[in-house]
Amino acid sequence: MRILVVEDQENLARLVKKGLESEGFAVDYVLDGETGERRISMNHKDYDLVILDWMLPQKNGDEICREVRSKKIDLPILMLTARDSAKDVASGLDAGADDYLAKPFSFDVLLARIRAILRRPKSALPLELKAGEITLNPATKKIERNGKEIKLTLKEFSLLEYMMRNKNVAVSREQILSNVWDFAFDSFANVVDVHVTNLRRKIGDAEGKIIETVRGVGYRMNE
């Protein structure tokens, strides 16, 4: 799962990024409204959710919401702001935000709001993913093969989750990088191949039959 944070207080943006990454999310942040709107307009298919501040340089969050929704972009938006009156909350939701969280906030509450929003996307996601003998629960971060639990790192979990959500489809290394890592990551690194190798070892796929190498493309998770 990948999240975009649009927040002009860089210290806060970094803290949110660090906290969410520790929970297994890939996170990018930008520091002004115009850059945020441009990133959403051009790259909305790369993200699962936007955390959007209201008061921003160049363009405010409510303006960005209205503009994004006018383009029929239904990417979930969580408004994050110090403006917490009933009128402000109503205005933010009417502008197109899916939820509204006032500053200062608890990170645990932010995380709970994010999970709640991601449980109700435009097309309902299954509570449990399955591919052959492997099952994965996104909420509990639990993976099993034939009932035996498999322990993975957060990044390995995110990689497996992405592959299972796209099972039977060949995905490129670039697609994997853009969904499991962030924009700042060096796309020329062999990090995907290294993680796939480690993941295969842990799920008992030494021969690469479950996560198959597709020559000239990338990888495919087989049923």
C-alpha positions as a Markdown table, in Angstrom:
| # | Residue | x | y | z |
|---|---|---|---|---|
| 1 | Met | 0.0 | 0.0 | 0.0 |
| 2 | Arg | 1.3 | 3.4 | -1.0 |
| 3 | Ile | 0.4 | 6.8 | 0.6 |
| 4 | Leu | 1.1 | 10.4 | -0.5 |
| 5 | Val | 1.4 | 13.0 | 2.3 |
| 6 | Val | 0.9 | 16.6 | 1.3 |
| 7 | Glu | 2.0 | 18.7 | 4.3 |
| 8 | Asp | 4.0 | 21.9 | 4.5 |
| 9 | Gln | 5.6 | 21.2 | 7.9 |
| 10 | Glu | 8.4 | 19.0 | 6.8 |
| 11 | Asn | 9.2 | 17.7 | 10.3 |
| 12 | Leu | 5.6 | 16.5 | 10.6 |
| 13 | Ala | 5.7 | 15.0 | 7.1 |
| 14 | Arg | 8.9 | 13.1 | 7.9 |
| 15 | Leu | 7.4 | 11.8 | 11.2 |
| 16 | Val | 4.3 | 10.6 | 9.5 |
| 17 | Lys | 6.3 | 9.0 | 6.7 |
| 18 | Lys | 8.6 | 7.2 | 9.3 |
| 19 | Gly | 5.7 | 6.0 | 11.3 |
| 20 | Leu | 3.7 | 4.7 | 8.3 |
| 21 | Glu | 6.8 | 3.0 | 6.9 |
| 22 | Ser | 7.3 | 1.2 | 10.2 |
| 23 | Glu | 3.8 | -0.2 | 9.6 |
| 24 | Gly | 4.7 | -1.5 | 6.1 |
| 25 | Phe | 3.4 | 1.4 | 3.9 |
| 26 | Ala | 5.4 | 3.0 | 1.1 |
| 27 | Val | 5.2 | 6.8 | 1.6 |
| 28 | Asp | 6.1 | 9.9 | -0.4 |
| 29 | Tyr | 5.6 | 13.5 | 0.8 |
| 30 | Val | 5.4 | 16.9 | -0.9 |
| 31 | Leu | 5.5 | 20.3 | 0.8 |
| 32 | Asp | 3.1 | 22.6 | -1.1 |
| 33 | Gly | -0.4 | 22.5 | -2.6 |
| 34 | Glu | 0.5 | 22.9 | -6.3 |
| 35 | Thr | 3.0 | 20.1 | -6.2 |
| 36 | Gly | 0.5 | 18.0 | -4.3 |
| 37 | Glu | -2.3 | 18.6 | -6.8 |
| 38 | Arg | 0.1 | 17.9 | -9.7 |
| 39 | Arg | 1.3 | 14.6 | -8.1 |
| 40 | Ile | -2.2 | 13.5 | -7.5 |
| 41 | Ser | -3.4 | 14.4 | -11.0 |
| 42 | Met | -0.5 | 12.7 | -12.7 |
| 43 | Asn | 0.1 | 9.7 | -10.4 |
| 44 | His | -3.2 | 9.0 | -8.6 |
| 45 | Lys | -3.1 | 5.4 | -9.9 |
| 46 | Asp | 0.2 | 4.8 | -8.0 |
| 47 | Tyr | -1.4 | 5.6 | -4.6 |
| 48 | Asp | -3.9 | 4.0 | -2.3 |
| 49 | Leu | -4.6 | 7.1 | -0.2 |
| 50 | Val | -3.6 | 10.8 | 0.2 |
| 51 | Ile | -3.1 | 12.5 | 3.6 |
| 52 | Leu | -3.8 | 16.2 | 2.8 |
| 53 | Asp | -3.2 | 19.2 | 5.0 |
| 54 | Trp | -5.7 | 22.0 | 4.7 |
| 55 | Met | -3.5 | 25.1 | 5.0 |
| 56 | Leu | -0.8 | 24.8 | 2.4 |
| 57 | Pro | 1.5 | 27.2 | 0.4 |
| 58 | Gln | 0.3 | 28.0 | -3.1 |
| 59 | Lys | -3.0 | 26.1 | -2.9 |
| 60 | Asn | -5.1 | 24.9 | 0.0 |
| 61 | Gly | -6.2 | 21.4 | 0.7 |
| 62 | Asp | -10.0 | 22.1 | 0.2 |
| 63 | Glu | -9.2 | 23.6 | -3.3 |
| 64 | Ile | -7.1 | 20.6 | -4.2 |
| 65 | Cys | -10.0 | 18.2 | -3.1 |
| 66 | Arg | -12.5 | 20.0 | -5.3 |
| 67 | Glu | -10.1 | 20.1 | -8.3 |
| 68 | Val | -9.2 | 16.4 | -7.9 |
| 69 | Arg | -12.9 | 15.3 | -7.6 |
| 70 | Ser | -13.8 | 17.5 | -10.6 |
| 71 | Lys | -11.4 | 15.3 | -12.6 |
| 72 | Lys | -13.3 | 12.2 | -11.5 |
| 73 | Ile | -10.3 | 11.0 | -9.4 |
| 74 | Asp | -11.7 | 8.9 | -6.6 |
| 75 | Leu | -8.4 | 8.3 | -4.7 |
| 76 | Pro | -9.3 | 8.3 | -0.9 |
| 77 | Ile | -8.3 | 11.6 | 0.8 |
| 78 | Leu | -7.8 | 12.0 | 4.6 |
| 79 | Met | -7.8 | 15.7 | 5.5 |
| 80 | Leu | -5.3 | 16.6 | 8.3 |
| 81 | Thr | -5.6 | 20.1 | 9.7 |
| 82 | Ala | -5.7 | 22.3 | 12.8 |
| 83 | Arg | -9.1 | 23.7 | 11.7 |
| 84 | Asp | -11.5 | 21.6 | 13.7 |
| 85 | Ser | -14.8 | 23.5 | 14.0 |
| 86 | Ala | -18.0 | 21.7 | 12.9 |
| 87 | Lys | -18.2 | 24.1 | 10.0 |
| 88 | Asp | -14.7 | 23.3 | 8.9 |
| 89 | Val | -15.2 | 19.6 | 9.1 |
| 90 | Ala | -18.4 | 19.9 | 7.0 |
| 91 | Ser | -16.6 | 22.1 | 4.5 |
| 92 | Gly | -13.7 | 19.6 | 4.2 |
| 93 | Leu | -16.0 | 16.6 | 3.7 |
| 94 | Asp | -18.1 | 18.6 | 1.2 |
| 95 | Ala | -15.0 | 19.5 | -0.8 |
| 96 | Gly | -14.4 | 15.8 | -1.3 |
| 97 | Ala | -12.4 | 14.4 | 1.6 |
| 98 | Asp | -13.3 | 10.9 | 2.8 |
| 99 | Asp | -12.3 | 11.6 | 6.4 |
| 100 | Tyr | -11.1 | 14.5 | 8.6 |
| 101 | Leu | -8.5 | 14.4 | 11.4 |
| 102 | Ala | -7.7 | 17.5 | 13.5 |
| 103 | Lys | -4.2 | 18.4 | 14.7 |
| 104 | Pro | -2.7 | 17.6 | 17.1 |
| 105 | Phe | -3.5 | 14.0 | 16.6 |
| 106 | Ser | -2.5 | 10.6 | 17.9 |
| 107 | Phe | -0.5 | 8.5 | 15.4 |
| 108 | Asp | -2.6 | 5.4 | 16.5 |
| 109 | Val | -5.8 | 7.3 | 15.6 |
| 110 | Leu | -4.3 | 8.4 | 12.3 |
| 111 | Leu | -3.4 | 4.7 | 11.6 |
| 112 | Ala | -6.8 | 3.6 | 12.5 |
| 113 | Arg | -8.4 | 6.1 | 10.2 |
| 114 | Ile | -6.2 | 5.1 | 7.4 |
| 115 | Arg | -7.1 | 1.4 | 7.9 |
| 116 | Ala | -10.8 | 2.3 | 8.1 |
| 117 | Ile | -10.6 | 4.2 | 4.8 |
| 118 | Leu | -8.7 | 1.4 | 3.1 |
| 119 | Arg | -11.4 | -1.1 | 4.1 |
| 120 | Arg | -13.9 | 0.8 | 2.0 |
| 121 | Pro | -12.2 | 1.5 | -1.4 |
| 122 | Lys | -14.1 | 1.9 | -4.6 |
| 123 | Ser | -14.1 | -1.8 | -5.2 |
| 124 | Ala | -14.2 | -3.9 | -2.0 |
| 125 | Leu | -10.9 | -5.6 | -1.2 |
| 126 | Pro | -11.1 | -9.1 | 0.2 |
| 127 | Leu | -10.3 | -9.5 | 3.9 |
| 128 | Glu | -8.0 | -12.4 | 3.1 |
| 129 | Leu | -5.9 | -13.0 | 0.0 |
| 130 | Lys | -5.3 | -16.5 | -1.4 |
| 131 | Ala | -2.9 | -17.9 | -4.0 |
| 132 | Gly | -2.8 | -21.7 | -4.1 |
| 133 | Glu | -1.6 | -22.9 | -0.6 |
| 134 | Ile | -0.8 | -19.4 | 0.6 |
| 135 | Thr | -3.1 | -17.1 | 2.5 |
| 136 | Leu | -2.4 | -13.5 | 3.6 |
| 137 | Asn | -4.4 | -11.3 | 6.0 |
| 138 | Pro | -3.6 | -7.6 | 5.3 |
| 139 | Ala | -5.1 | -6.5 | 8.7 |
| 140 | Thr | -3.3 | -8.9 | 11.0 |
| 141 | Lys | -0.1 | -9.1 | 8.8 |
| 142 | Lys | -0.3 | -12.9 | 9.0 |
| 143 | Ile | 0.8 | -15.3 | 6.3 |
| 144 | Glu | 0.3 | -19.0 | 6.2 |
| 145 | Arg | 1.0 | -21.9 | 3.8 |
| 146 | Asn | -1.0 | -25.0 | 4.4 |
| 147 | Gly | -1.8 | -23.6 | 7.9 |
| 148 | Lys | 1.8 | -23.1 | 8.9 |
| 149 | Glu | 2.7 | -19.4 | 9.7 |
| 150 | Ile | 5.4 | -17.7 | 7.7 |
| 151 | Lys | 7.4 | -14.9 | 9.2 |
| 152 | Leu | 8.3 | -12.0 | 6.8 |
| 153 | Thr | 9.8 | -8.6 | 7.1 |
| 154 | Leu | 7.5 | -5.6 | 6.5 |
| 155 | Lys | 8.9 | -5.1 | 3.0 |
| 156 | Glu | 8.6 | -8.7 | 2.2 |
| 157 | Phe | 5.1 | -8.7 | 3.4 |
| 158 | Ser | 4.3 | -5.6 | 1.2 |
| 159 | Leu | 5.9 | -7.3 | -1.8 |
| 160 | Leu | 3.9 | -10.5 | -1.3 |
| 161 | Glu | 0.7 | -8.6 | -0.7 |
| 162 | Tyr | 1.2 | -6.7 | -4.0 |
| 163 | Met | 2.0 | -9.9 | -5.9 |
| 164 | Met | -1.1 | -11.6 | -4.5 |
| 165 | Arg | -3.4 | -8.7 | -5.3 |
| 166 | Asn | -2.1 | -9.1 | -8.9 |
| 167 | Lys | -1.9 | -12.9 | -9.0 |
| 168 | Asn | -1.7 | -14.5 | -12.5 |
| 169 | Val | -0.6 | -11.2 | -13.9 |
| 170 | Ala | 3.0 | -10.4 | -15.0 |
| 171 | Val | 4.2 | -7.3 | -13.3 |
| 172 | Ser | 7.4 | -5.4 | -14.1 |
| 173 | Arg | 10.1 | -4.5 | -11.6 |
| 174 | Glu | 9.2 | -0.9 | -12.2 |
| 175 | Gln | 5.6 | -1.6 | -11.2 |
| 176 | Ile | 6.7 | -3.4 | -8.1 |
| 177 | Leu | 9.1 | -0.5 | -7.2 |
| 178 | Ser | 6.4 | 2.1 | -7.7 |
| 179 | Asn | 3.9 | 0.3 | -5.4 |
| 180 | Val | 6.1 | -1.2 | -2.7 |
| 181 | Trp | 8.9 | 1.4 | -2.5 |
| 182 | Asp | 8.7 | 5.3 | -2.8 |
| 183 | Phe | 9.5 | 7.8 | -5.5 |
| 184 | Ala | 12.9 | 8.6 | -4.0 |
| 185 | Phe | 14.1 | 5.0 | -4.3 |
| 186 | Asp | 16.8 | 4.2 | -6.8 |
| 187 | Ser | 14.9 | 2.3 | -9.5 |
| 188 | Phe | 18.2 | 0.9 | -10.9 |
| 189 | Ala | 18.9 | -1.0 | -7.8 |
| 190 | Asn | 18.4 | -4.8 | -7.8 |
| 191 | Val | 16.4 | -4.6 | -4.6 |
| 192 | Val | 13.3 | -6.2 | -6.2 |
| 193 | Asp | 15.3 | -9.3 | -7.3 |
| 194 | Val | 16.9 | -9.6 | -3.8 |
| 195 | His | 13.6 | -9.4 | -2.1 |
| 196 | Val | 11.9 | -11.9 | -4.4 |
| 197 | Thr | 14.8 | -14.3 | -3.8 |
| 198 | Asn | 14.3 | -13.9 | 0.0 |
| 199 | Leu | 10.6 | -14.2 | -0.3 |
| 200 | Arg | 10.8 | -17.4 | -2.4 |
| 201 | Arg | 13.1 | -19.0 | 0.2 |
| 202 | Lys | 10.7 | -18.1 | 3.1 |
| 203 | Ile | 7.5 | -19.4 | 1.4 |
| 204 | Gly | 9.2 | -22.6 | 0.2 |
| 205 | Asp | 9.4 | -21.6 | -3.5 |
| 206 | Ala | 13.1 | -22.4 | -4.3 |
| 207 | Glu | 12.2 | -23.4 | -7.9 |
| 208 | Gly | 10.3 | -20.2 | -8.6 |
| 209 | Lys | 7.0 | -21.9 | -9.5 |
| 210 | Ile | 4.8 | -19.8 | -7.2 |
| 211 | Ile | 6.6 | -16.5 | -7.9 |
| 212 | Glu | 7.6 | -17.1 | -11.5 |
| 213 | Thr | 10.2 | -15.1 | -13.4 |
| 214 | Val | 8.8 | -13.7 | -16.6 |
| 215 | Arg | 11.7 | -13.0 | -18.9 |
| 216 | Gly | 11.8 | -9.5 | -20.3 |
| 217 | Val | 9.0 | -8.4 | -17.9 |
| 218 | Gly | 9.4 | -9.2 | -14.2 |
| 219 | Tyr | 7.5 | -11.6 | -12.1 |
| 220 | Arg | 4.1 | -13.3 | -11.9 |
| 221 | Met | 2.4 | -14.8 | -8.8 |
| 222 | Asn | 0.8 | -18.0 | -9.8 |
| 223 | Glu | -2.5 | -19.4 | -8.4 |
